[in-house]
Amino acid sequence: MRKTRRPTQEDVARRAGVSRATVSLVLNQTEGQVPIGAETRERVVRAARELSYSPNPVAQMLARGTKNHIIGFLSFDDIFLLEDSDFYYRYLVGVQRVAIELNHHILLLTNNSEIYQNGMNSLLLADGVILTGANPNQDVIRRLAKDKFPFVLLGQCDGLEHEIDSVQSDHEPASYEATYHLLNLNHRSLGIVVDDLELPHHRLRLEGIQRAIREVSDARLTIITGRELETEGQFKEILQTYGITALLCAHRNFTRPAISLIHRLSLKIPTDISVVFLSDIWGVPVNSPTRVKLNRDLAGQVAMQRLMERLDGKVENYEQILIPCDLIIGETTAPIRL
């Protein structure tokens, strides 16, 4: 079966009996640059309609030198945002709210590894883009920054603090507050469940926790990684060796395994061990958790507003914008049993 060829401006020009330049001026709405009669313009429009010609929006935008009123939303994660259970979905909701107010479209972008195809930026369909993801591609971010392509990163990129706009949760003070909540309940041996301390947001959480620990002379902190969560025996050993009575869960991927091990060891939350979740959680069998709530909707709104300010030429400097987090006291923490 032969594939139908998409009609071009050359096809429209032949049917209308005019030059391709005339077709371009009419269809790109730039005919004000060169006087074109009403009858000629009508012939071009009619020919385009008869051929079902669809203009290339990028070409139109470049020809007019105007905005396309499209903002890209790109996730560096492999699985895209399809439902509320995805961590970055609430950021998208915040972005969309501002986009609706400003009469802009949101374009969801995938295949983040192919942004630069044959040396060309495939994001040019959009006026600018919001970047998200647990592990941002720093090479792509540096290339976009070098090209001066407008974007805002929801997250942190080491070494580019003064070259890009970013919006990120203010993890350090929230983790400090969460730790002090446990210390005030007389817990003195705490464990942090974390996967990769090379990630900026985990480093910030650790800094907040350690700042609170240093303020209480007999408090101590043990780092618990995925290795200690592989078996009940390993997890039990680290709890007993360091006398851990409270856990700070820093990564959602390790939260469910940690809670499962606690239950399998017949420990009760919070009677035997208190647990604080340093991020939003899903699918964990606990009621009313004590947790740090990330204001992701607000972060998305702020990122979109910042991007629009840059597109409108209202800002020149680059800024790291911190979004406060909220400590929600629930039923997974309690005073230590003496």
N, C-alpha and C positions, 0 to 999 in steps of 0.2 A: 504493500500500500504506500503510495507516494505521499510524502509529507507536504502539506500546503505551505508555500512560502509566505512569510509575513510581508504584507505590502510596505513599500518604502516611499520616501518623499519623491523619488524619481518616478515611481508609478503614478503618484498623484499628479505630478507635473505633466506627465504625458497625457493623462486623461483630461486635465484642465486646459492643456495647450499653453502652458506658461513655463517659465524657467524654474529649476529647483530652488534657486535663491528666493523667488517670489513665494513659493510654497513655504519655505522656511520662515520668511518674514510673517506670513499670515498665521501659520499654525503655532509659531512661537510667540505670537502676539507682540511682535516687534515691528509691525508694518509702519509705525509712526516714524521710524528712522528713514523710510523712503515712501513717498506718496504712492498709494495703490488705490485704484478706483474701486467703487463699490461692486461693480459688475464682475471685475476680476476676482475680487475677494470672494464673492458668492460662488464663482466657478470652482475655486480652490476648495472651499468648505464643502460644496456639493460632491466634488470628486473624492475627497477624503471620506465622506460619509458613505458613498457608494462602494468604495473599496474596503470599508471597515478598517481604515487606517488608524492605528493607535500610536501616538507619539511617544518617544522615549523621554520619560520624565527627567532623567539626568541631563539629557541633551537640551531639553527645554530650559531647565534651571540654569545651565551654563550659558545658554544663548541669551537669556534675559538678564543674567547677572543678579537674580533674586533668590530668595529662599524658597524651599520646596514645602515648608511647613510640615516636615516629617522628621521625627526624632527617633533614632535607632536605640534599641535596648538589647544589648548583647551579653550573654552569659558565657564565661570561660569554662563553666562546668559542662560535662559531657551530656548530662540529661537536662533538657530544657524545662522551663517553668510551665507546668501544665495544671497544677492544682494548688490549693492552699497549703498542703503539707510540704511543699517545696520551700526551703528556707528563704529564697530570694523572691518568692511570689509577692510578699507584702511590700517589698521595695517597688515592684512593678505597679502595684496598686497606687502607691503614693505618686509615682511618676505620672500615671494615667490621670489622676485627679487634676494635676496642674495642667497637663496637656489639654484636657477637656475645657478647662477655664480659658486657655489661650488659643483654642481652636487649632490645635496641632494634632497630627496623626502620630501613633506609635507603631514603629516597624520592629517586629521581633526577629532578631538575627541569630542564625545558627552557623555551624561550620566555622568556628572562630579561628581554626588553624589556617584558614585560607583567606584571611582578610586582605593580604597583599598577594594578588594573583598576577603573575607576569610583571611584577613591579608596580601594579596599579592598585590603588586603595578601593576595595569593593564597597566601602561604606559611603561612597560619595552620593549615593541615592538620598541619604539623609543629610540634613543641615548640620547635625551633631549627633553624638551618641552617649548613652549612659552605659558604662562598663560595670559588670558584676562578676562574682565568682569567688570560690574559696581560694583558688590558686591562679591569680591573674597572670597572663603571659606578659612578663616584663619586657621582652623584646618587642612585642607588638605595641605596648604602651609607650616605650621609648621612641619607636618609629612614628607613632601618631603625634607624640609631643614634638619631635623634630620637624614633622611636616606641618605643625601648627593647625592640625585638624581639631575642631572643637569637641571636647569630651569632658565628662566628669566621671571619676572612678568612685564607685561605692566600695571603699576599702582602702588599703594602704599599699604603696609601692615604694620599697626602700630605695633611697638615693635620688628620688625625683620630687621630694617634698616641695621644692621651690619652682618646679617646672610644670606641675599639673594641678588641676583642681581635684580635690578628693573630699568625700563625705564619709565619715566613719563613726561607729559607735565609740563612746568614751569609756572603754573597758577598765582602765586603771582605777578611777575612783569608785566605780561600781563594784569591782572585785575587792577593793579595800573595805567598802561598807559591808559587803557580804561576809568577809572574814571577821570583821569586828563584831558582827552579829553573833557568830559562833563563839568568839572569845568572851563576849558578854554572857554567854550561856555556860561559861566555865570550861569549855573545851580548850585543851592545850596542845594536843597532838592531832594535827590536821593532815589530810592527804589531798593532793590535787591530782585528779584524773585527767591526763592530757596526752595528746598524740605527738605533736611536733612543735617544740618550742622555738623552731626557726621561723614559724609563722608570726607575723607582727602582732596579730590580735591576741595570740596566746602569750607572747612576751609581755604585752601590756597587762594582761590579767595576772601573770605571775608577779610583775612589779607591784601591783596593788596589793596582792596577798602578802608578799614579803614585807611591804611597808607596814602593814598592820601587825605582822608577826614580830617585827623588830621592836614594836612599841610595848610588847608584853614580854617580860624577861624570861619566863619559863615556857613560852610557846615555841613550837617547832613545826616544821613543814616537811612532808615526805612527798616526793614526786612519784606518781604511779603511772606507768605507761601500759601500752597494750600487752607487753610481755607478761606483766603481773596479773593480767586479766585472762590469761589463756586457760588456767585450770583453777578449780576450787582451792587446791592445796597451795598454789603460789599466792593466791589472793589472801587466803587465811593467814599464811605465814607473814606476809608484809603487814597485815593488820595487827597481828599479835606481837611481832618483833618491835614495832614502833608504837604500839599502844594507841593506834589511831581510833578516835571516837567520832570523827566527823570528816566527811568527804566534800570536796568542792569539785564538781564535774564540769570541766572546761570545754569538753568537746562532745557534741551531740551523738557522734558515731560510737563513742565509748560509753555513753550513758546507759543504754539498755543492757549491755553485757555486765556492767558494774552492778546494776540493780538486780539483775538475774542471779549473780553470784551471792549477793547479800541475802536474797531469799533462800537460795540453796544451802547456805550456811546456817539457816534458821535464825538469822538476825532480824530483829524488828526495827522498822523505821518509824519514829525517831527514838524509840525506847532504848535500843542497843547502839544505834549509830545514827547520827544526824547527817542529812544530805542537802547541799545547796547546789542548784543548777545555775551555772553562769551564762546560760543562753536559753533561748526558747526551745522547748522540747516537744516531741510528738511520739505517740505510741509507747510511752513508758508507763508501766502499771503502778502509778502513784497518784494519790488524790491530793489536791491542793498543795502543790510543791512550793517550797521556798525557792525563789528563783530570781535571776536578773532578767528583767524584761527589756529587750532591745526595741527601741521605737523605730521599727523599720519603715512604717508608713511615712512617718515624719522625715526620715532620712531620704526616702525616695522623692518626696516633695521638695526638700531643700536642694537635692541634686539637680532636679529639673529646673528649679528657679535659678540656680547658679548657672546652668548651661544656657538658659535663655538670656540672662544678663550678659554673658560673654558673646552670644550671637548678636545681641543688640548693641554691642560695643560699649557697655556700661562699666566694664571692669577691665583692667589691664594686668594687675598682679594676680598671682596664683595663690590659692588658699587651701589649707586643710581645715575643714569644718567638722567639729566634734558634736555629736548628738548625744545628749545625756541619756543614761539608762536608769531604770527604776528597780529598786529592790522590793520584791513582793514577798512578805512574810507569810508563809503557809504552814502546813502541818507536817513537814518533813524535818523540822529542826526542833530541838527541845533541850532543856538544861541537862548537863551530864549527870548521870546517877552516881552519887558518892557512896 
